[in-house]
Amino acid sequence: MPLRWVIGIAAVASAFLAMDALRLFSERPLLDFVITVQNHYYYALMGLLLPLCFLIYPSFRSPKSYWLDGVLSLAAFCTCVFFFINAETMLDYGWEFSAPAYAVWVSYLLWALIMEGVRRSGGWVLFFLVLVFSLYPIVADMLPGPISGMSSSAAETASYHVMSIESILGLPFRAFAQLVIGFLIFGIALQHTGGGRFFINLAFAMFGHVRGGSAKVAIVSSGLMGSMSGSVITNVLTTGQMTIPAMKKNGMEKEYAAGVEACASTGGVLLPPIMGSTAFVMATFLNVAYTTVALAAAIPAFLYFFGLFIQVDAYAARKGLVGTPRDELPSLTETMKQGWFYIAAFMVLIFLLVYLQREAVAPFYATGMLLVLNQLSPSHRWNLRDGGSFLVATGKLLMELLTIMAGVGLIVGALSVTGLSGTLVNDLLYLAGDSTLLLLLMGAFTSFFLGIGMTVTAAYVFLAIILAPALIQGGLDPMSVHLFILYWGMLSFITPPVALGAFAAASIAGASALTTGFKAMRLGSVIYFIPFFFVLEPALILSGTLWETLFATIKVIVGIILIAGTLQRYVLAVGFLDRAGPLGVAGRALVIIGGGLIALPTTEVIGINVGDAALIISGGVMAIAGMLMSRSGAAVRDASTALTAES
């Protein structure tokens, strides 16, 4: 049977299992005569998807190695069938602590197969991280004090990893199985029905005529698609194929164009309503409704994209770039007429999520509606080949995330069985002392470092287990802490020397990878500060009164305008800050510091006890003085143009 058929059948069966487990067909699952306990569903899902990893990602390029991949795939299927058959017995007799010998050997096999699956689908960085942690319980009592823990034998460790609900089947895997699958399918359906092209056309119709319009189009379209795909690299390699050439054609440097795409795709994972499925894992960790996470993430995401818009607008003004003539742009009316059903599917999704609060079933209904409407559209209708491509893409993505979540679950299990998570929390709190700022800086560095080379969801889950408890015990709001580690974990995608998102964009633009990384870092500079703002000022995540939220948001907006504009030497409604020499440099530094003081969310953290009014006044004075110092004669002459320029 061709591989495409195998992947397609596995995708259909997995979606059916997920919908049946959610009682989408009826109040009583159709498979209740087979799936009598929840673990049946988990092992069945693993048995459908894990074998695909060895077929999709072969061991070697040579066709002679295919037999090995086939054997591994069959072994993965058979081991999952074994645990599926014995799922109820495992629960009744507590096999995770006292399994029979034959079950232990099968546990070793599944453990090894999952590790190989993590290597193939998640890369070497995640593989070594998971390997070290999964073996840790065996040697926990032999390690130095700060990282020592309760040890287990190899057999006990294997049994706990595979047969308990705290390791492979732990919280990351359960969040994937219960919530994430539907949203992944919806995102793939949107891409394969032409949603990417629709959002790009819609963004061009709305923003293409303004200065820097092509870059603003990239921000909007890549942000929206990134929210659904959940993968920075995938989003860069898909939407970037269209947005980067458009920006270069509009007169932007190739490194700058690639940097814009990298920043927009990175921000998409932080953007509600979907947030690349990470929001649903976060909701499971925090034990809150998904809508709570989405609403909390809304203002920080807006502030990040607002900062991108300000930088792009300032860059376009400084370079004298104009928008595309309206007659060369898609018509807004025609675009909506051709793609209205994408908006309709989104509205159904949001209605079910926010109003009815049916997070688990909402994406399945929205996907069904989208596919039906797509078949009624003459220009978007699928044939059998298109439908097959959709199923293959679905199977690949589900397999990849299931494998990674199972691997990350091994880390969860190791920390659980040894008690190391509590030890790490106490050690971090001890090192930070009473300094919240020091604890946050330690958390930011740890999140950035551990986010290198890992997928978004895997990095978040790992950090939520290791780091979040320490920050929460340090007195910070749980929701803001989880968003904080998500933001800082994402920064590695645009920060050299790794900057995987920027490097992917550079390959499309034909630009220098390192130069693109630094361009992206400068463009996304606001993202380095926003996490500190909302973790120290919970009003920015709607944990305050309406007045507190408005006041905090306006302060940060003003600060972003000053900081982002100054980085491009052009401040909105003020003009160019282009004086050369030490005086100009000092003036621009004063504007950035002034913007930071205005946006500063709290003062107790840095040990200064002054009010908001004093900070705003002092920041404003510094910003004005800095602008006067850094404006050259040409900037003054062009001030009237700057005030009336198209933004």
C-alpha positions in Angstrom: 0.0 0.0 0.0 1.5 3.4 -0.9 2.7 5.5 2.0 0.2 8.3 1.2 -2.7 5.9 1.7 -1.3 4.7 5.0 -0.9 8.3 6.3 -4.3 9.3 5.0 -6.0 6.3 6.7 -4.2 7.0 9.9 -5.3 10.7 9.8 -8.9 9.8 9.2 -8.9 7.1 12.0 -7.2 9.5 14.4 -9.7 12.3 13.7 -12.6 9.8 14.2 -11.2 8.6 17.5 -10.8 12.1 18.7 -14.3 13.1 17.7 -15.8 9.9 19.2 -13.9 10.5 22.5 -15.4 14.0 22.6 -18.8 12.5 22.1 -19.2 14.5 18.9 -21.4 11.9 17.3 -23.7 11.2 20.3 -23.8 11.4 24.0 -22.5 7.8 24.2 -19.3 7.1 22.3 -19.7 4.7 19.3 -16.6 2.8 20.4 -17.6 2.4 24.1 -17.6 -1.3 23.7 -13.9 -1.1 22.9 -12.7 2.0 24.7 -13.8 1.4 28.3 -11.1 3.5 30.0 -9.4 6.7 28.8 -6.1 5.0 28.4 -7.6 2.9 25.6 -8.0 6.0 23.6 -4.5 7.3 24.3 -2.8 4.0 23.3 -5.0 3.7 20.2 -4.1 7.2 19.1 -0.4 6.4 19.7 -0.8 3.1 17.8 -2.2 5.0 14.8 0.3 7.9 14.7 3.6 6.7 16.2 4.4 4.1 13.4 4.1 6.9 10.8 7.2 8.5 12.2 9.4 5.7 11.0 7.9 5.7 7.6 7.8 9.5 7.0 11.4 10.1 8.4 13.5 7.2 7.1 16.7 6.2 8.9 18.9 6.6 5.8 18.5 7.9 2.3 19.2 4.5 0.8 16.2 2.4 -0.2 17.9 -0.6 1.4 17.1 0.9 4.8 13.4 0.8 4.3 13.1 -2.6 5.8 14.5 -1.3 9.1 11.9 1.5 9.1 9.2 -1.0 8.3 10.2 -3.2 11.2 10.3 -0.2 13.6 6.9 0.9 12.4 5.4 -2.5 12.9 7.0 -2.8 16.3 5.5 0.6 17.4 2.1 -0.6 16.3 2.3 -3.9 18.0 3.6 -2.5 21.3 0.7 0.1 21.3 -1.8 -2.7 20.6 -0.3 -4.6 23.6 -0.9 -1.7 25.9 -4.3 -1.0 24.4 -5.4 -4.6 25.2 -4.1 -4.4 28.7 -5.1 -0.8 29.5 -7.8 -1.8 32.0 -5.7 -4.5 33.6 -2.9 -1.9 34.1 -5.2 0.4 36.0 -6.8 -2.4 38.1 -3.5 -3.9 39.2 -1.2 -0.8 39.3 1.2 -2.0 36.7 3.1 1.3 36.7 4.5 0.2 40.1 4.4 -3.6 39.9 4.2 -4.9 36.3 4.8 -8.4 35.3 8.2 -9.1 33.6 6.8 -9.4 30.1 5.1 -6.0 30.4 8.3 -4.4 31.6 10.1 -5.7 28.4 7.4 -4.3 26.2 7.7 -1.0 28.1 11.5 -0.9 27.4 10.6 -1.3 23.7 8.0 1.5 23.6 10.3 3.8 25.5 13.1 3.2 23.0 10.7 3.6 20.0 9.5 6.9 21.3 13.0 8.2 21.8 13.8 7.3 18.2 10.6 9.0 17.1 11.6 12.2 19.1 15.0 12.1 17.3 13.5 11.9 13.9 10.7 14.4 14.3 12.0 16.8 17.0 15.7 16.8 16.2 18.9 16.1 18.1 18.6 18.9 20.7 15.2 17.7 22.0 16.3 14.0 21.7 19.3 14.5 24.0 17.3 16.6 26.5 14.6 13.9 26.7 17.2 11.1 26.9 19.0 12.7 29.8 15.8 13.4 31.8 14.2 10.0 31.0 17.2 8.1 32.3 17.6 10.4 35.3 15.5 8.4 37.7 17.9 5.4 37.4 20.9 7.5 38.7 19.1 10.2 40.7 20.5 9.2 44.1 24.1 9.3 42.8 24.1 12.9 41.6 25.1 16.0 43.7 22.8 17.5 46.2 21.0 20.2 44.1 20.1 17.7 41.4 19.7 14.5 43.4 16.4 12.8 43.9 14.7 9.5 44.7 16.0 6.8 42.4 14.2 3.9 40.7 15.4 0.7 39.1 15.5 0.5 35.3 12.5 -1.7 35.3 10.5 0.6 37.6 11.5 3.6 35.5 10.3 1.9 32.3 7.0 0.8 33.8 6.4 4.3 35.2 7.2 6.0 32.0 5.0 3.9 29.8 2.1 2.7 32.1 1.5 5.7 34.4 -0.6 8.8 33.5 2.3 11.1 34.7 4.9 10.4 32.0 4.3 9.5 28.3 0.6 9.8 28.9 1.0 12.8 31.1 -0.4 16.3 30.8 1.2 17.3 27.5 0.0 14.1 25.8 -3.5 14.4 27.3 -3.8 18.1 26.2 -2.9 17.0 22.7 -5.4 14.2 22.6 -8.3 16.0 24.2 -7.9 19.6 22.9 -5.2 20.2 20.3 -6.1 17.7 17.5 -9.1 19.6 16.3 -7.3 22.9 16.0 -4.4 21.3 14.1 -6.9 19.9 11.6 -8.7 23.3 11.3 -5.4 25.0 10.6 -4.4 22.5 7.9 -7.8 22.7 6.3 -7.5 26.5 6.2 -4.1 26.3 4.5 -5.2 23.7 2.0 -8.4 25.5 1.0 -6.5 28.6 0.1 -6.8 30.5 3.4 -3.2 31.7 3.2 -3.7 33.3 -0.2 -7.0 34.8 1.0 -5.4 36.4 4.1 -2.6 37.8 2.0 -5.0 39.3 -0.5 -7.2 40.7 2.3 -4.1 42.3 3.9 -3.0 43.8 0.6 -6.5 45.2 0.0 -6.5 46.8 3.4 -2.9 47.9 3.8 -1.1 47.6 0.5 -1.6 51.3 -0.4 0.0 52.8 2.7 3.7 53.4 3.0 5.6 50.2 3.8 2.4 48.4 2.8 4.0 45.1 1.7 5.7 44.7 5.1 2.4 45.6 6.9 0.7 43.0 4.8 3.4 40.4 5.8 2.8 41.3 9.5 -1.0 40.8 9.2 -1.1 37.7 7.0 1.9 35.9 8.6 0.6 36.7 12.1 -2.8 35.2 11.3 -1.4 32.1 9.6 1.2 31.6 12.3 -1.6 31.6 14.9 -3.1 28.5 13.2 0.0 26.6 12.1 1.8 26.9 15.5 5.2 26.5 13.8 7.4 29.5 13.1 9.5 27.7 10.5 6.6 26.2 8.7 4.9 29.6 8.5 8.0 31.4 7.3 8.5 28.8 4.5 4.8 29.1 3.4 3.7 32.7 3.7 7.3 33.9 3.3 7.3 32.6 -0.3 4.8 35.3 -1.1 5.5 38.2 1.3 9.3 38.4 1.1 9.4 38.9 -2.7 6.6 41.5 -2.4 8.6 43.4 0.2 11.8 43.3 -1.9 9.8 44.5 -4.9 8.5 47.4 -2.8 12.1 48.6 -2.3 13.0 47.0 1.1 16.4 45.4 1.7 16.4 41.7 1.5 17.7 41.2 5.1 15.0 43.6 6.3 12.2 41.8 4.4 13.3 38.5 5.8 13.5 40.0 9.3 9.9 41.3 9.0 8.6 37.8 8.0 10.5 36.1 10.8 9.1 38.5 13.4 5.6 38.3 12.1 5.6 34.4 12.0 7.1 34.3 15.5 4.4 36.6 16.8 1.7 34.5 15.2 2.3 31.8 17.8 1.5 34.4 20.5 -1.7 35.6 18.8 -5.2 34.6 19.8 -7.6 33.0 19.0 -5.6 29.8 18.3 -1.9 30.7 19.4 -0.7 27.6 17.5 -2.4 25.2 19.9 0.0 26.2 22.8 -2.9 28.1 24.5 -4.8 24.9 25.0 -1.8 23.2 26.6 -1.5 26.3 28.8 -5.1 26.1 29.8 -4.6 22.5 30.8 -1.6 23.4 33.0 -3.5 26.3 34.7 -6.8 24.4 34.9 -8.7 27.3 33.4 -11.0 27.7 30.4 -9.2 28.3 27.0 -11.0 31.7 26.7 -9.3 32.9 29.9 -5.9 32.2 28.3 -6.9 33.8 24.9 -8.2 37.0 26.6 -5.1 37.3 28.8 -2.8 37.0 25.7 -4.7 39.5 23.6 -3.2 42.8 24.9 0.5 41.6 24.9 0.1 40.2 21.4 -1.5 43.5 20.2 1.4 45.4 21.8 4.0 43.2 20.0 2.4 43.6 16.6 1.9 47.3 17.2 5.6 47.6 17.8 6.3 45.8 14.5 3.9 48.2 12.7 5.6 51.3 14.2 9.1 50.1 13.2 7.9 49.2 9.6 6.2 52.6 9.3 9.3 54.4 10.5 11.5 52.4 8.2 9.3 53.2 5.2 9.2 56.9 6.1 13.0 57.1 6.5 13.5 55.2 3.2 10.9 57.2 1.4 8.9 54.1 0.4 5.4 54.5 -0.9 2.5 52.1 -1.0 1.4 50.1 -4.0 -1.1 52.0 -6.2 -4.7 50.9 -5.5 -5.3 49.8 -9.1 -2.5 47.2 -8.7 -4.0 45.8 -5.5 -6.7 43.2 -5.0 -10.2 44.7 -4.5 -11.5 44.4 -1.0 -15.0 43.6 -2.3 -13.8 40.9 -4.7 -11.5 39.4 -2.1 -14.4 39.1 0.5 -16.7 37.8 -2.2 -14.3 35.0 -3.1 -13.2 34.1 0.4 -16.1 35.0 2.7 -16.5 31.4 3.9 -13.1 31.7 5.6 -14.4 34.5 7.7 -17.6 32.5 8.3 -15.7 29.5 9.5 -13.7 31.8 11.8 -16.8 33.4 13.2 -18.3 29.9 13.9 -15.1 28.9 15.7 -14.9 32.0 17.8 -18.7 31.8 18.6 -18.3 28.2 19.9 -15.1 29.1 21.8 -16.1 32.3 23.4 -19.9 32.2 23.7 -20.7 28.5 24.1 -17.2 27.7 25.6 -17.0 24.4 23.7 -13.3 24.4 23.2 -12.9 20.7 22.4 -15.6 20.4 19.7 -15.4 23.9 18.2 -12.6 23.3 15.7 -14.3 20.1 14.4 -17.6 22.0 13.6 -15.6 24.9 12.1 -13.6 22.5 10.0 -16.7 20.7 8.8 -18.3 24.0 7.8 -15.2 25.2 6.0 -14.8 22.0 4.0 -18.5 22.0 2.9 -18.4 25.6 1.9 -15.1 25.1 0.1 -16.7 22.4 -2.1 -19.5 24.8 -3.0 -16.9 27.3 -4.3 -16.0 26.8 -8.0 -12.6 28.4 -7.6 -11.6 26.5 -4.5 -13.3 23.1 -4.8 -11.1 20.1 -4.1 -10.6 17.1 -6.3 -9.5 13.7 -5.0 -5.9 14.6 -5.2 -6.4 17.8 -3.1 -8.3 15.8 -0.5 -5.5 13.3 -0.3 -2.9 16.0 0.1 -5.0 17.4 3.0 -5.2 14.0 4.7 -1.4 13.4 4.3 -0.6 16.8 5.7 -2.9 16.2 8.6 -1.4 12.8 9.4 2.2 14.2 9.3 1.4 17.1 11.6 -0.5 14.9 14.1 2.3 12.4 14.1 4.9 15.0 14.7 3.2 16.6 17.6 2.1 13.3 19.2 5.7 12.1 19.1 7.1 15.3 20.6 4.4 15.4 23.3 5.1 11.8 24.3 8.8 12.7 24.5 8.3 15.8 26.6 6.0 13.6 28.8 9.1 11.5 29.6 10.6 14.6 31.1 7.4 15.2 33.1 7.5 11.6 34.4 11.2 11.8 35.4 10.6 15.0 37.4 7.5 13.5 39.0 8.9 10.2 40.1 12.1 11.6 41.5 10.7 14.8 43.1 13.3 16.9 41.3 10.8 19.6 40.2 10.3 20.7 43.8 14.1 20.7 44.4 14.7 22.9 41.3 12.0 25.3 42.5 13.6 25.7 45.9 17.0 26.1 44.4 15.9 28.9 42.0 14.1 30.7 44.9 17.2 30.4 47.0 19.5 31.8 44.3 17.2 34.7 43.6 16.7 35.6 47.3 14.0 38.2 47.7 14.6 39.9 44.3 11.7 39.4 42.0 13.6 41.1 39.2 16.6 38.7 39.6 14.2 35.7 39.5 12.6 37.1 36.3 16.0 37.6 34.7 17.0 34.1 35.6 13.7 32.9 34.2 14.1 34.8 31.0 17.6 33.5 30.4 16.6 29.9 31.2 13.5 30.2 28.9 15.6 31.6 26.0 18.3 29.0 26.4 15.9 26.0 26.6 13.9 27.3 23.7 16.8 27.0 21.4 16.2 24.2 18.8 12.9 23.1 20.3 9.5 23.3 18.9 7.2 26.0 20.4 4.9 23.6 22.3 7.7 21.4 23.5 9.7 24.4 24.8 6.7 25.8 26.6 5.8 22.5 28.2 9.3 21.9 29.5 9.5 25.4 30.9 6.1 25.2 32.5 7.3 22.2 34.4 10.8 23.4 35.4 10.5 27.1 35.7 6.9 28.3 36.2 6.5 26.9 39.7 9.5 28.9 41.0 8.2 32.1 39.5 4.7 31.5 40.9 6.1 30.7 44.3 8.1 33.9 44.0 4.8 35.8 44.3 3.9 36.4 40.6 0.6 35.8 38.9 0.3 32.3 37.4 -1.2 33.4 34.1 1.4 36.1 33.5 4.2 33.6 34.4 3.1 31.1 31.8 2.8 33.8 29.2 6.2 35.1 30.2 8.0 31.8 29.6 6.2 31.3 26.3 7.4 34.7 25.1 10.9 34.2 26.2 11.0 30.7 24.9 10.0 32.1 21.5 12.8 34.7 21.4 15.4 32.1 20.2 13.6 32.1 16.8 14.7 35.7 16.1 17.8 36.1 18.2 21.3 35.2 17.0 23.3 33.0 17.1 20.4 30.5 16.6 17.5 32.5 15.2 16.0 29.6 13.3 13.0 31.7 12.1 15.2 34.4 10.8 17.6 31.9 9.1 14.6 30.2 7.3 13.4 33.6 6.0 17.0 34.5 4.9 17.1 31.4 2.8 14.0 32.6 0.9 15.3 36.2 0.5 18.7 35.1 -0.6 20.1 37.2 2.3 22.9 36.8 4.9 21.5 34.6 7.7 23.4 36.4 10.5 22.5 39.8 9.2 18.9 38.8 8.9 19.0 37.6 12.5 20.2 40.9 13.8 17.6 42.8 11.7 14.9 40.6 13.1 16.2 41.1 16.6 16.0 44.9 16.2 12.6 44.7 14.6 11.2 42.5 17.3 13.0 44.5 20.1 9.6 45.2 21.8 9.1 41.5 22.5 12.2 41.6 24.8 10.4 44.1 27.1 6.7 43.2 26.9 7.0 40.0 29.0 8.5 42.0 31.9 5.8 44.6 31.5 2.8 42.2 31.8 4.4 39.9 34.4 4.9 43.0 36.7 1.7 44.7 35.7 -1.1 42.0 35.6 -3.6 44.7 34.4 -2.0 44.1 30.9 -3.4 40.5 31.0 -6.8 41.8 32.2 -6.1 41.0 35.8 -7.3 44.4 37.0 -10.0 47.0 36.7 -11.0 48.5 33.3 -9.3 51.7 34.2 -6.1 50.0 35.3 -6.0 48.0 32.1 -6.5 51.1 29.9 -4.0 53.2 31.8 -1.3 50.5 31.7 -2.0 49.8 28.0 -1.8 53.4 26.9 1.5 53.9 28.9 3.1 51.0 27.1 1.8 52.1 23.7 3.4 55.5 24.2 6.6 53.9 25.3 6.6 51.6 22.2 6.1 54.5 19.8 9.1 56.2 21.3 11.4 53.2 21.5 10.4 51.5 18.2 10.5 54.8 16.3 13.8 55.8 17.7 15.4 52.5 16.7 14.5 53.5 13.1 15.4 57.2 13.7 11.9 58.3 12.9 9.2 59.0 15.5 5.5 59.0 14.4 4.1 62.6 14.2 7.5 64.0 15.2 9.8 63.3 12.3 13.4 62.3 11.7 15.9 61.8 14.5 18.9 61.7 12.3 21.5 64.1 13.7 25.0 62.5 13.4 27.7 62.5 16.0 27.7 62.1 19.8 24.9 64.6 20.3 22.6 62.7 18.1 23.4 59.3 19.6 23.0 60.7 23.1 19.6 62.3 22.1 18.3 59.0 20.7 19.4 57.2 23.9 17.5 59.7 26.0 14.3 59.1 23.9 14.6 55.3 24.4 15.2 55.7 28.1 12.3 58.1 28.4 10.0 55.7 26.5 11.1 53.0 28.9 10.3 55.1 31.9 6.8 56.0 30.6 6.1 52.3 29.9 7.6 51.0 33.2 4.8 49.0 34.9 6.0 49.1 38.4 8.6 50.6 40.7 8.9 48.3 43.7 10.8 45.7 41.6 13.8 48.0 41.1 13.6 49.4 44.6 12.5 52.9 43.7 9.4 54.2 45.4 8.0 56.9 43.1 4.5 57.2 41.6 3.4 56.7 38.1 3.0 60.4 37.5 6.6 61.1 38.4 7.8 58.3 36.0 5.6 59.6 33.2 6.7 63.2 33.7 10.4 62.4 34.0 10.2 60.0 31.0 8.4 62.6 28.9 10.9 65.3 29.7 13.8 63.0 28.8 12.1 62.0 25.5 11.5 65.6 24.5 15.0 66.6 25.4 16.4 63.7 23.4 14.3 64.5 20.4 15.5 68.1 20.4 19.1 66.9 20.7 18.8 64.3 17.9 16.9 66.4 15.2 19.2 67.8 12.5 18.3 70.7 10.3 17.0 68.4 7.6 14.7 66.8 10.2 13.3 70.1 11.2 12.8 71.1 7.6 10.9 67.8 7.0 8.8 68.0 10.1 5.7 69.3 8.3 6.0 66.3 5.9 6.3 63.9 8.8 3.2 65.2 10.5 1.1 64.7 7.4 2.8 61.6 6.0 0.6 58.6 5.2 0.8 56.0 8.0 
